[in-house]
Amino acid sequence: MRWRDAAALAVTSVRRRLGRSVLTVLAVALATTLLTALVTIAGTARTKVLSELSRGGPLAGIKVSAAEPDLSQIDNDDARPGPPRDLDDATRLRIAALPDVRTVIPIVAAQMLVVPSQPAARADVLETLPPVTPATRREETTTSTAPSAIPRAVRSPDPFTETVVGIDLARADELPITVLEGRLPGQSAMGEVAVTVGYLQRLGLRKEYAPAVIGTEVVLGAPRVYEEGRIRFRSRWVRTTIVGVVAQEAAAGQFIVPVEQTRAARDWTAAGGDGGGRLEIPTSPYSGLFVIARGLDQVATVRQQITDIGYATTAPENLIASVQRYLRVVEIVLAAIGLIALVIASLGITNALLAAVRERRREIGVLKAIGARDRDVARVFLLEAGALGLLGGVLGTAGGFLAALSVSQVVNGYLARQGLSGVEIGFPLTILVGSIVGAGALAVAAGTLPARRASSLPAREAMEAA
């Protein structure tokens, strides 16, 4: 029997049992869709994360702070540590001139008096939040000081002193800042502020209650001392509106504002009072610098160069190895889930072809009676299984790409709200070919048992059974 004749018989069998064939193809297509979508999404996520890391950014950043001299390098026994070295424009330019540095972002922090509004959270928003489950209450009882039920009104705390972090908000995406709710202040919006989860905790609220503080007001005051017989404090007050809740590691502080605001606050405090009194504040123009290397491979080198200049540094040098390991684990798990689904679909092919062997015993007997060999009969069933698998693979691969594309739209919407660049779904030729060929090969493997059973059926027994 020629291959063309075997293929014609396989096609005829598929068309004769169209309903069963369609269901079998759909099973393979759904499994291939799942496998293709998961592998595509995992591969795109890996490429996105690693490309972000390799070209520098928050995870490839180095935090620089002032450092005291190392006494171990001084021979004089009477030596005493001097004041920390200032972080000024000269230092910033010197670090920026290092060959492996991509950019340097200054950070200016200031101690300010904070007066929250009364109440400090919006009751109308709190009322819309879902109730706390018993499991959450038990968790809070043991791990948190937050209340175990949604507060309908939050009492404003007394005024307190807190660090306010000023950054260049036009470059916020290069800093380790994540928007949890709302948005970041405008680049020059002196009347806007973002708060951290620490501020929520100060109010006795969990992170889930973040929407309740957005839109409330906070008055920030830069302190100044003046004397009139006794020491008094006077503040330069700025009324701000909370526009977002963030998680940030740029500097220690519960408030994020434009850098111009903290500079103005520091200048006001440094000017002192009319009577000559003044508060002692750091003289360094910058509270810290966030240095971004050109790539992860250069982080260690840049960090050592900055240390040699005389400044303390911190950086997540070992993060990339951990990220790569976890991404590989995710890829393996997602691919395993897709393969399990494809194996289950292949079992469906085996079941369908075993049923076909029972139904086509007469046909098998006739083929053998007119001279068909065992391998010719097996070839017909294997071609039928391969055709079902390839067709399901084609449909499933297309469906997987569309599913991954839909997921990417949702992800890009979220990233856009966070002020981050989106992802672009990649569909390599290896996934295209591998999904289709893999589905066909697995289907052929699934059809091996029915093909062997059909080929081993004696012609006389097949004719008598018919």
Protein Blocks (a to p, Z undefined) as FASTA:
>chain_A
ZZklmmmmmmmmmmmmmmlmmmmmmmmmmmmmmmmmmmmmmmmmmmmmmmmmmnopjklc
ccdddddddfklpmblkbccdddddddfklmmmmmmpmklfbdcddddddddddddddfb
dfklmmmpccddfklmmmmmmmpcbdfbdcfbdcdddddddddddddfklmmmpccddfb
hcaddfklmkbccddfklmmmnopafklmmmmgopacdddddddddehiacddddddddd
dfbdcddfkbgcfbdcdfklmmmmmmmmmnopfkopacdddfbfbfbdcdddfbfklmmm
mmmmmmmnopacdddfklmmmmmmmmmmmmmmmmmmmmmmmmmmmmmmmmmmmmmmmmmm
mmmmmmmmnopafklmmmmmmmmmmmmmmmmmmmmmmmmmmmmmmmmmmmmmmmmmnopa
cddddddfklmmmmmmmmmmmmmmmmmmmmmmmmmpcfklmmmmZZ
